[in-house]
Amino acid sequence: MTQSSALAAQLTGTFRLRLELGSYASSGTDISVAQGNFGLVVPVNQATLVLLKFTTMPAPPYHLDPGGKLDLVFTVADKPETVRQILTKEEQNALCAARTAVEVSGSISESASGVIPITSGPFAVSGCP
């Protein structure tokens, strides 16, 4: 009998993104965060392991005025009351193979500058067999 890992059952976690607009900006900006724009990747080559499904707090819309700051908390979960994150067997295998070093990588859209890429530092994934 094969025992399934906790990772096979769920992918959960949170990460925080701090947004700041300099006080010398000529105007405010609107920011959008979209599903499909963030994933877990291999740091060496940025190969996508899993596209993340998430909710954010506070909820959109997002706007920053010059000198403004905003902390967004992204929650990835496999619970009925949230956006569902269900891993395929291939995603689970790829994530577990890279478990000692993965990154969150993605982008946001900002009305003043366009698309802004974002990458976290490397971290380890737990729950693999």
DSSP file (Angstrom, degrees, kcal/mol; ACC not computed):
  #  RESIDUE AA STRUCTURE BP1 BP2  ACC     N-H-->O    O-->H-N    N-H-->O    O-->H-N    TCO  KAPPA ALPHA  PHI   PSI    X-CA   Y-CA   Z-CA
    1    1 A M              0   0    0      0, 0.0     2,-0.5     0, 0.0     0, 0.0   0.000 360.0 360.0 360.0 129.2    0.0    0.0    0.0
    2    2 A T        -     0   0    0      1,-0.0     2,-0.5     0, 0.0     0, 0.0  -0.766 360.0-140.5 -92.4 130.5    1.4    3.4   -1.0
    3    3 A Q        -     0   0    0     -2,-0.5     2,-0.2   126,-0.0    -1,-0.0  -0.763  15.7-134.4 -90.2 130.6    1.0    6.2    1.5
    4    4 A S        -     0   0    0     -2,-0.5     2,-0.1     1,-0.1    -1,-0.0  -0.562  21.3-122.1 -81.9 149.5    0.2    9.6    0.0
    5    5 A S     >  -     0   0    0     -2,-0.2     4,-1.0     1,-0.1     3,-0.3  -0.411  20.1-111.9 -85.5 165.1    2.1   12.6    1.2
    6    6 A A  H  > S+     0   0    0    121,-0.3     4,-1.9     1,-0.2     3,-0.4   0.846 118.8  59.8 -61.6 -33.4    0.5   15.7    2.7
    7    7 A L  H  4 S+     0   0    0    120,-1.7    -1,-0.2     1,-0.2    80,-0.2   0.852  98.6  56.9 -65.1 -34.1    1.7   17.6   -0.4
    8    8 A A  H  4 S+     0   0    0     -3,-0.3    79,-0.3   119,-0.3    -1,-0.2   0.837 110.2  45.5 -65.5 -31.0   -0.4   15.3   -2.6
    9    9 A A  H  < S-     0   0    0     -4,-1.0     2,-0.3    -3,-0.4    -2,-0.2   0.831 126.4  -2.9 -82.1 -33.9   -3.5   16.3   -0.6
   10   10 A Q     <  -     0   0    0     -4,-1.9     2,-0.5    76,-0.1    -1,-0.2  -0.998  44.6-149.7-159.6 152.2   -3.0   20.0   -0.4
   11   11 A L        +     0   0    0     74,-0.6     2,-0.3    -2,-0.3    74,-0.1  -0.977  36.9 162.8-123.0 114.0   -0.8   22.9   -1.3
   12   12 A T        +     0   0    0     -2,-0.5     2,-0.3    65,-0.2    65,-0.2  -0.914   7.3 109.6-132.1 157.3   -1.1   25.7    1.3
   13   13 A G  E     -A   76   0A   0     63,-2.0    63,-3.2    -2,-0.3     2,-0.3  -0.861  41.2-121.9 159.7 171.9    0.9   28.7    2.3
   14   14 A T  E     -A   75   0A   0     -2,-0.3     2,-0.3    61,-0.2    61,-0.2  -0.960  16.3-174.6-134.9 154.1    1.0   32.5    2.4
   15   15 A F  E     -A   74   0A   0     59,-1.8    59,-3.3    -2,-0.3     2,-0.4  -0.984  17.1-135.7-145.9 154.6    3.4   35.1    1.1
   16   16 A R  E     -A   73   0A   0     -2,-0.3     2,-0.5    57,-0.2    57,-0.2  -0.871  10.2-165.1-113.8 140.1    3.5   38.8    1.5
   17   17 A L  E     -A   72   0A   0     55,-2.9    55,-3.0    -2,-0.4     2,-0.6  -0.984   8.7-154.8-125.6 119.2    4.2   41.4   -1.2
   18   18 A R  E     -A   71   0A   0     -2,-0.5     2,-0.4    53,-0.2    53,-0.2  -0.840  10.1-166.8 -96.7 124.7    4.9   45.0   -0.2
   19   19 A L  E     +A   70   0A   0     51,-3.4    51,-2.6    -2,-0.6     2,-0.4  -0.925   8.5 177.7-110.7 134.3    4.1   47.6   -2.7
   20   20 A E  E     -A   69   0A   0     -2,-0.4     2,-0.5    49,-0.2    49,-0.2  -0.998  17.4-157.8-137.4 139.9    5.5   51.2   -2.4
   21   21 A L        -     0   0    0     47,-2.5    46,-1.6    -2,-0.4    47,-0.1  -0.981  33.7-112.8-116.3 124.3    5.1   54.2   -4.6
   22   22 A G    >   -     0   0    0     -2,-0.5     3,-1.6    44,-0.2    45,-0.6  -0.115  17.8-122.5 -56.7 149.4    7.8   56.9   -4.1
   23   23 A S  T 3  S+     0   0    0     43,-0.3    -1,-0.1     1,-0.3    -2,-0.0   0.675 110.4  59.0 -68.9 -16.5    6.8   60.2   -2.7
   24   24 A Y  T 3  S+     0   0    0     43,-0.0    -1,-0.3     3,-0.0    -2,-0.1   0.370  74.9 126.3 -93.9   5.2    8.2   62.0   -5.8
   25   25 A A    <   -     0   0    0     -3,-1.6     3,-0.1     1,-0.1    -4,-0.0  -0.339  64.4-132.4 -60.6 144.1    5.9   60.1   -8.2
   26   26 A S  S    S-     0   0    0      1,-0.1     2,-0.3     2,-0.0    -1,-0.1   0.743  79.5  -5.1 -74.3 -22.6    4.0   62.5  -10.4
   27   27 A S  S    S-     0   0    0     38,-0.0    -1,-0.1    37,-0.0    85,-0.1  -0.962  81.2 -83.8-158.3 172.5    0.6   60.7   -9.8
   28   28 A G        -     0   0    0     -2,-0.3     2,-0.3    37,-0.1    37,-0.3  -0.180  39.8-143.2 -74.4 174.4   -1.0   57.7   -8.2
   29   29 A T  E     -C   64   0B   0     35,-2.7    35,-2.7    82,-0.1     2,-0.4  -0.995   6.7-133.3-143.8 148.0   -1.2   54.3   -9.8
   30   30 A D  E     -C   63   0B   0     -2,-0.3    81,-2.7    33,-0.2     2,-0.4  -0.837  23.7-157.6 -99.4 140.2   -3.7   51.4  -10.0
   31   31 A I  E     -CD  62 110B   0     31,-2.1    31,-0.8    -2,-0.4     2,-0.4  -0.943   6.4-167.2-122.1 136.7   -2.3   47.9   -9.5
   32   32 A S  E     - D   0 109B   0     77,-2.8    77,-2.5    -2,-0.4     2,-0.4  -0.979   5.6-166.2-126.8 143.0   -3.8   44.6  -10.6
   33   33 A V        -     0   0    0     -2,-0.4     2,-0.3    75,-0.2    75,-0.1  -0.994  17.0-165.5-124.3 124.3   -2.9   41.1   -9.6
   34   34 A A    >   -     0   0    0     -2,-0.4     3,-1.5    73,-0.4    73,-0.2  -0.869  25.5-107.0-120.3 147.2   -4.2   38.3  -11.7
   35   35 A Q  T 3  S+     0   0    0     -2,-0.3    18,-0.1     1,-0.2    -1,-0.0  -0.360 107.4  35.3 -58.1 145.3   -4.6   34.5  -11.4
   36   36 A G  T 3  S+     0   0    0     16,-0.8    -1,-0.2     2,-0.3    17,-0.1   0.374  94.1  92.8  88.0  -4.6   -2.1   32.7  -13.5
   37   37 A N  S <  S+     0   0    0     -3,-1.5    70,-0.9    15,-0.1     2,-0.4   0.455  78.1  58.6-100.1  -1.9    0.6   35.3  -13.0
   38   38 A F  E     +E  106   0B   0     14,-0.4    14,-2.7    68,-0.2     2,-0.3  -0.983  60.9 155.4-129.7 140.6    2.3   33.7  -10.0
   39   39 A G  E     -EF 105  51B   0     66,-2.5    66,-2.6    -2,-0.4     2,-0.5  -0.965  45.8-100.4-151.8 167.6    3.9   30.3   -9.7
   40   40 A L  E     -EF 104  50B   0     10,-2.7     9,-3.4    -2,-0.3    10,-1.4  -0.849  51.0-179.2 -90.7 129.1    6.5   28.2   -7.9
   41   41 A V  E     -EF 103  48B   0     62,-2.8    62,-2.1    -2,-0.5     7,-0.2  -0.839  36.0-103.4-130.1 162.7    9.6   28.0  -10.0
   42   42 A V     >  -     0   0    0      5,-2.0     4,-2.5    -2,-0.3     5,-0.4  -0.778  32.0-141.2 -82.0 124.1   13.1   26.5  -10.1
   43   43 A P  T  4 S+     0   0    0      0, 0.0    -1,-0.1     0, 0.0    59,-0.1   0.846  93.4  58.0 -58.2 -36.9   15.5   29.3   -9.2
   44   44 A V  T  4 S+     0   0    0      1,-0.2    -2,-0.0     3,-0.1    -3,-0.0   0.900 129.9   5.9 -64.0 -43.6   18.3   28.2  -11.6
   45   45 A N  T  4 S-     0   0    0     -3,-0.4    -1,-0.2     2,-0.1     3,-0.1   0.386  91.9-121.1-124.8   2.5   16.2   28.4  -14.8
   46   46 A Q     <  +     0   0    0     -4,-2.5     2,-0.3     1,-0.2    -2,-0.0   0.711  50.0 167.6  61.5  23.1   12.8   29.9  -13.7
   47   47 A A        -     0   0    0     -5,-0.4    -5,-2.0     1,-0.1     2,-0.3  -0.520  39.1-116.6 -67.0 130.0   11.0   26.7  -15.0
   48   48 A T  E     +F   41   0B   0     -2,-0.3    -7,-0.3    -7,-0.2     3,-0.1  -0.540  35.5 175.0 -74.7 127.2    7.5   26.8  -13.7
   49   49 A L  E    S-     0   0B   0     -9,-3.4     2,-0.3     1,-0.4    46,-0.2   0.829  71.5  -0.9 -93.3 -44.9    6.6   23.9  -11.3
   50   50 A V  E     -F   40   0B   0    -10,-1.4   -10,-2.7    44,-0.1     2,-0.4  -0.979  63.1-132.9-149.6 130.4    3.1   24.9  -10.3
   51   51 A L  E     -F   39   0B   0     -2,-0.3     2,-0.3   -12,-0.2   -12,-0.3  -0.748  37.4-127.0 -80.0 133.4    0.9   27.9  -11.2
   52   52 A L        -     0   0    0    -14,-2.7   -16,-0.8    -2,-0.4     2,-0.5  -0.617  15.4-156.7 -89.3 140.3   -0.5   29.2   -8.0
   53   53 A K        +     0   0    0     -2,-0.3    24,-0.5   -18,-0.1     2,-0.3  -0.962  34.2 158.6-108.6 131.0   -4.2   29.8   -7.3
   54   54 A F        -     0   0    0     -2,-0.5     2,-0.3    22,-0.2    22,-0.2  -0.914  39.9-136.1-148.5 165.4   -4.7   32.4   -4.5
   55   55 A T  E     -B   75   0A   0     20,-1.7    20,-2.6    -2,-0.3     2,-0.4  -0.892  26.8-142.9-118.2 158.2   -6.7   34.9   -2.7
   56   56 A T  E     -B   74   0A   0     -2,-0.3    18,-0.2    18,-0.2    16,-0.0  -0.937  10.6-121.6-124.6 148.2   -5.4   38.3   -1.6
   57   57 A M  E    S+B   73   0A   0     16,-1.8    16,-2.6    -2,-0.4     2,-0.2  -0.999  97.8  36.2-130.2 130.9   -6.0   40.4    1.5
   58   58 A P  S    S-     0   0    0      0, 0.0    15,-0.1     0, 0.0    -1,-0.0   0.631 103.0-123.3 -66.2 165.5   -7.0   43.1    1.3
   59   59 A A        -     0   0    0     -2,-0.2    -2,-0.1     1,-0.1    -4,-0.0  -0.415  45.3 -63.7 -74.7 154.0   -9.2   42.3   -1.6
   60   60 A P  S    S+     0   0    0      0, 0.0     2,-0.1     0, 0.0    -1,-0.1  -0.198  85.9  84.4 -65.4 165.1   -8.9   44.4   -4.8
   61   61 A P        -     0   0    0      0, 0.0     2,-0.4     0, 0.0   -29,-0.1   0.456  60.3-165.2 -83.0 161.2   -9.0   47.0   -6.2
   62   62 A Y  E     +C   31   0B   0    -31,-0.8   -31,-2.1    -2,-0.1     2,-0.3  -0.955  13.6 168.6-120.6 134.7   -5.6   48.4   -5.4
   63   63 A H  E     -C   30   0B   0     -2,-0.4     2,-0.4   -33,-0.2   -33,-0.2  -0.996  13.1-163.6-143.2 137.9   -4.4   52.0   -5.7
   64   64 A L  E     -C   29   0B   0    -35,-2.7   -35,-2.7    -2,-0.3     3,-0.1  -0.988   5.6-156.9-122.5 131.8   -1.3   53.8   -4.5
   65   65 A D    >   -     0   0    0     -2,-0.4     3,-2.8   -37,-0.3   -44,-0.3  -0.624  51.2 -66.1 -93.0 162.8   -0.9   57.5   -4.2
   66   66 A P  T 3  S+     0   0    0      0, 0.0   -43,-0.3     0, 0.0   -44,-0.2  -0.244 128.9  16.6 -51.3 131.5    2.6   59.1   -4.2
   67   67 A G  T 3  S+     0   0    0    -46,-1.6   -44,-0.2   -45,-0.6   -45,-0.1   0.417  99.8 138.6  83.6  -0.8    4.3   58.0   -1.0
   68   68 A G    <   -     0   0    0     -3,-2.8   -47,-2.5   -46,-0.2     2,-0.3  -0.380  35.1-162.9 -81.6 156.6    1.8   55.2   -0.4
   69   69 A K  E     -A   20   0A   0    -49,-0.2     2,-0.3    -3,-0.1   -49,-0.2  -0.967   6.0-175.8-135.0 150.0    2.5   51.7    0.8
   70   70 A L  E     -A   19   0A   0    -51,-2.6   -51,-3.4    -2,-0.3     2,-0.6  -0.959  13.4-154.0-149.4 128.4    0.4   48.5    0.6
   71   71 A D  E     -A   18   0A   0     -2,-0.3     2,-0.5   -53,-0.2   -53,-0.2  -0.922  14.7-165.0-102.3 119.1    1.1   45.0    2.0
   72   72 A L  E     -A   17   0A   0    -55,-3.0   -55,-2.9    -2,-0.6     2,-0.6  -0.895   5.0-155.6-102.5 131.6   -0.7   42.3    0.1
   73   73 A V  E     -AB  16  57A   0    -16,-2.6   -16,-1.8    -2,-0.5     2,-0.4  -0.942   7.7-157.8-108.0 119.6   -1.0   38.8    1.7
   74   74 A F  E     -AB  15  56A   0    -59,-3.3   -59,-1.8    -2,-0.6     2,-0.5  -0.817   5.1-162.4 -95.2 132.3   -1.4   36.0   -0.8
   75   75 A T  E     -AB  14  55A   0    -20,-2.6   -20,-1.7    -2,-0.4     2,-0.5  -0.976   5.1-167.9-120.2 123.2   -3.0   32.8    0.5
   76   76 A V  E     +A   13   0A   0    -63,-3.2   -63,-2.0    -2,-0.5     2,-0.3  -0.936  27.1 151.7-106.1 125.4   -2.7   29.5   -1.4
   77   77 A A  B     -h   84   0C   0      6,-0.6     8,-0.6    -2,-0.5     2,-0.4  -0.995  49.1-140.1-155.0 156.7   -5.0   26.8   -0.1
   78   78 A D        +     0   0    0     -2,-0.3     6,-0.1     6,-0.2   -66,-0.1  -0.678  61.2 122.9-116.2  72.7   -7.0   23.7   -1.0
   79   79 A K    >   -     0   0    0     -2,-0.4     3,-2.0     4,-0.3    -2,-0.1  -0.978  69.6-119.9-133.5 145.7  -10.1   24.4    1.0
   80   80 A P  T 3  S+     0   0    0      0, 0.0     4,-0.1     0, 0.0    -1,-0.1   0.803 111.3  54.9 -56.8 -31.1  -13.7   24.6   -0.2
   81   81 A E  T 3  S+     0   0    0      2,-0.1     2,-0.2    -3,-0.0     3,-0.0   0.473 109.4  51.2 -85.1   0.4  -14.1   28.2    1.0
   82   82 A T  S <  S-     0   0    0     -3,-2.0     2,-0.2     1,-0.1    -6,-0.1  -0.713 106.7 -67.9-124.5 176.5  -11.0   29.5   -1.0
   83   83 A V        -     0   0    0     -2,-0.2    -6,-0.6     1,-0.1    -4,-0.3  -0.516  64.7-115.8 -62.7 130.8   -9.7   29.3   -4.5
   84   84 A R  B     -h   77   0C   0     -2,-0.2     2,-0.6    -6,-0.1    -6,-0.2  -0.559  27.5-169.1 -83.9 133.5   -8.8   25.7   -5.0
   85   85 A Q        +     0   0    0     -8,-0.6   -74,-0.6    -2,-0.3     2,-0.5  -0.902  14.9 172.0-117.7  97.3   -5.2   24.6   -5.5
   86   86 A I        -     0   0    0     -2,-0.6     2,-0.3   -76,-0.1   -77,-0.1  -0.937  21.9-142.4-111.4 123.7   -5.2   20.9   -6.6
   87   87 A L        -     0   0    0     -2,-0.5     2,-0.1   -79,-0.3   -37,-0.0  -0.637   7.1-136.8 -86.3 137.8   -1.9   19.5   -7.7
   88   88 A T     >  -     0   0    0     -2,-0.3     4,-2.5     1,-0.1     5,-0.2  -0.443  31.9-107.1 -77.1 165.9   -1.6   17.0  -10.5
   89   89 A K  H  > S+     0   0    0      1,-0.2     4,-2.5     2,-0.2     5,-0.2   0.882 122.5  52.9 -61.6 -38.0    0.7   14.0   -9.9
   90   90 A E  H  > S+     0   0    0      2,-0.2     4,-2.4     1,-0.2    -1,-0.2   0.904 109.9  47.4 -65.1 -41.6    3.2   15.6  -12.4
   91   91 A E  H  > S+     0   0    0      2,-0.2     4,-2.7     1,-0.2     5,-0.2   0.914 111.9  50.6 -65.3 -42.1    3.2   18.9  -10.5
   92   92 A Q  H  X S+     0   0    0     -4,-2.5     4,-2.6     2,-0.2     5,-0.2   0.933 111.7  47.3 -60.6 -46.8    3.6   17.1   -7.2
   93   93 A N  H  X S+     0   0    0     -4,-2.5     4,-2.0     2,-0.2    -2,-0.2   0.916 114.0  47.0 -62.0 -44.3    6.6   15.1   -8.5
   94   94 A A  H  X S+     0   0    0     -4,-2.4     4,-1.4     2,-0.2    -2,-0.2   0.909 113.7  48.1 -64.9 -42.6    8.2   18.2  -10.0
   95   95 A L  H  < S+     0   0    0     -4,-2.7    -2,-0.2     1,-0.2    -1,-0.2   0.905 112.9  47.6 -65.9 -41.8    7.7   20.2   -6.8
   96   96 A C  H >< S+     0   0    0     -4,-2.6     3,-0.9    -5,-0.2    -1,-0.2   0.843 108.0  55.8 -69.2 -32.5    9.1   17.4   -4.6
   97   97 A A  H 3< S+     0   0    0     -4,-2.0     3,-0.2     1,-0.2    -1,-0.2   0.839 117.7  35.0 -66.1 -31.9   12.1   17.0   -6.9
   98   98 A A  T >< S+     0   0    0     -4,-1.4     3,-2.0     1,-0.2    -1,-0.2   0.189  83.3 125.0-102.9  15.0   13.0   20.7   -6.5
   99   99 A R  T <   +     0   0    0     -3,-0.9    26,-2.9     1,-0.3     3,-0.3   0.682  63.2  59.6 -57.4 -26.0   11.8   20.9   -2.8
  100  100 A T  T 3  S+     0   0    0      1,-0.3    -1,-0.3    24,-0.2     2,-0.3   0.712 118.2  23.2 -78.7 -17.2   15.0   22.2   -1.3
  101  101 A A  S <  S+     0   0    0     -3,-2.0     2,-0.3    21,-0.1    -1,-0.3  -0.753  73.1 141.4-153.2 101.5   15.0   25.4   -3.4
  102  102 A V  B     -I  123   0D   0     21,-2.6    21,-2.3    -3,-0.3     2,-0.3  -0.893  26.4-155.3-129.1 163.8   11.9   26.9   -5.1
  103  103 A E  E     -E   41   0B   0    -62,-2.1   -62,-2.8    -2,-0.3     2,-0.5  -0.946  20.4-120.9-134.0 156.5   10.9   30.5   -5.6
  104  104 A V  E     +E   40   0B   0     17,-0.4    16,-2.8    -2,-0.3     2,-0.4  -0.886  39.5 178.1 -91.7 128.8    7.6   32.4   -6.0
  105  105 A S  E     +EG  39 119B   0    -66,-2.6   -66,-2.5    -2,-0.5     2,-0.3  -0.992  16.8 110.9-134.3 141.7    7.8   34.2   -9.3
  106  106 A G  E     -EG  38 118B   0     12,-2.9    12,-3.1    -2,-0.4     2,-0.3  -0.927  44.7-108.7-175.8-160.0    5.2   36.4  -11.0
  107  107 A S  E     - G   0 117B   0    -70,-0.9   -73,-0.4    -2,-0.3     2,-0.3  -0.992   9.2-150.9-154.6 156.3    4.2   39.8  -12.1
  108  108 A I  E     - G   0 116B   0      8,-2.0     8,-2.9    -2,-0.3     2,-0.4  -0.878  21.3-126.6-121.3 159.2    1.8   42.6  -11.3
  109  109 A S  E     -DG  32 115B   0    -77,-2.5   -77,-2.8    -2,-0.3     2,-0.4  -0.910  23.4-171.3-107.8 137.9    0.3   45.2  -13.7
  110  110 A E  E  >  -DG  31 114B   0      4,-2.6     4,-3.0    -2,-0.4     3,-0.3  -0.996  24.5-136.2-133.8 130.7    0.7   48.8  -12.7
  111  111 A S  T  4 S+     0   0    0    -81,-2.7   -80,-0.1    -2,-0.4    -1,-0.1   0.757 102.0  44.7 -62.6 -27.2   -1.1   51.6  -14.6
  112  112 A A  T  4 S+     0   0    0    -82,-0.2    -1,-0.2     2,-0.1   -83,-0.0   0.849 130.1  17.2 -85.1 -34.9    2.0   54.0  -14.7
  113  113 A S  T  4 S-     0   0    0      1,-0.3     2,-0.4    -3,-0.3    -2,-0.2   0.542  93.4-133.5-118.3 -10.1    4.7   51.5  -15.7
  114  114 A G  E  <  +G  110   0B   0     -4,-3.0    -4,-2.6     2,-0.1     2,-0.4  -0.742  67.2   8.6  93.1-140.1    3.1   48.4  -17.1
  115  115 A V  E     -G  109   0B   0     -2,-0.4    -6,-0.2    -6,-0.2    -8,-0.0  -0.646  61.9-165.5 -86.1 132.4    4.1   44.9  -16.1
  116  116 A I  E     -G  108   0B   0     -8,-2.9    -8,-2.0    -2,-0.4     2,-0.1  -0.971  14.5-137.7-119.9 118.1    6.5   44.5  -13.1
  117  117 A P  E     -G  107   0B   0      0, 0.0     2,-0.4     0, 0.0   -10,-0.3  -0.453  19.4-166.6 -74.4 148.0    8.2   41.1  -12.6
  118  118 A I  E     +G  106   0B   0    -12,-3.1   -12,-2.9    -2,-0.1     2,-0.4  -1.000   9.9 175.7-137.2 134.2    8.5   39.9   -9.0
  119  119 A T  E     -G  105   0B   0     -2,-0.4   -14,-0.2   -14,-0.2     2,-0.1  -0.995  16.6-146.0-140.4 133.7   10.6   37.0   -7.6
  120  120 A S        -     0   0    0    -16,-2.8     3,-0.1    -2,-0.4    -2,-0.0  -0.271  32.8 -93.1 -81.7 176.3   11.1   35.9   -4.0
  121  121 A G        -     0   0    0      1,-0.1   -17,-0.4   -18,-0.1    -1,-0.1  -0.450  57.5 -81.0 -78.2 165.7   14.2   34.4   -2.5
  122  122 A P        +     0   0    0      0, 0.0     2,-0.3     0, 0.0   -19,-0.2  -0.361  54.2 170.8 -70.8 150.0   14.6   30.6   -2.5
  123  123 A F  B     -I  102   0D   0    -21,-2.3   -21,-2.6    -3,-0.1     2,-0.3  -0.955  30.8-104.3-150.4 167.4   12.9   28.5    0.1
  124  124 A A        -     0   0    0     -2,-0.3     2,-0.4   -23,-0.2   -24,-0.2  -0.696  23.9-135.5 -98.4 149.1   12.2   24.9    0.9
  125  125 A V        -     0   0    0    -26,-2.9     3,-0.3    -2,-0.3     2,-0.2  -0.853  19.6-155.3-100.6 135.8    8.9   23.0    0.4
  126  126 A S        +     0   0    0     -2,-0.4   -26,-0.0     1,-0.2   -30,-0.0  -0.704  63.4  55.4-106.9 164.3    7.7   20.7    3.2
  127  127 A G        +     0   0    0      1,-0.3  -120,-1.7    -2,-0.2  -121,-0.3   0.466  66.8 134.1  98.4   3.7    5.4   17.7    3.0
  128  128 A C              0   0    0     -3,-0.3    -1,-0.3  -122,-0.1  -122,-0.0  -0.573 360.0 360.0 -83.9 150.5    7.1   15.7    0.3
  129  129 A P              0   0    0      0, 0.0    -1,-0.1     0, 0.0  -126,-0.0   0.522 360.0 360.0 -68.6 360.0    7.6   11.9    0.9
